[in-house]
Amino acid sequence: MERSDIERYVELRKQIAELEAQLEELKPQVVEHVHEYGDKVKFGDYVLRSQVTRSWTYTAAVDDLKKQLTEKRREEVAQGIAQLKKETRFVIMTSLKQPPEQPHDSQADEDYPF
């Protein structure tokens, strides 16, 4: 890979981050407008729909079961019982000027090997 490829990659990632920040700023207003118009708005060749996601707080019993499941997954990986479903190679780009961003809780358990 040439240096110009890396430079282009970094520049594009910075542009994406800037655009995502702008989108995040606009989201609340757009969600409100779409909701006001009956949760569905046609705009050119696009349809914007308002949707709702919910998150839940579970009892200690569910948290205990989740821990048991995590432990069991680790055991199966360590013992060679679990079969590799998929392996993905990727690049993580972090800024030397800012602390790294922590993973979001919404990431699915299936994405992790244990």
Secondary structure, DSSP 4 states (H G I P E B T S, - for coil): --HHHHHHHHHHHHHHHHHHHHHHHHHHHHHHHHHHTTSEEEETTEEEE----------HHHHHHHHHHHHHHHHHHHHT-S-------------SSSPPPPPPTTS-GGGS--
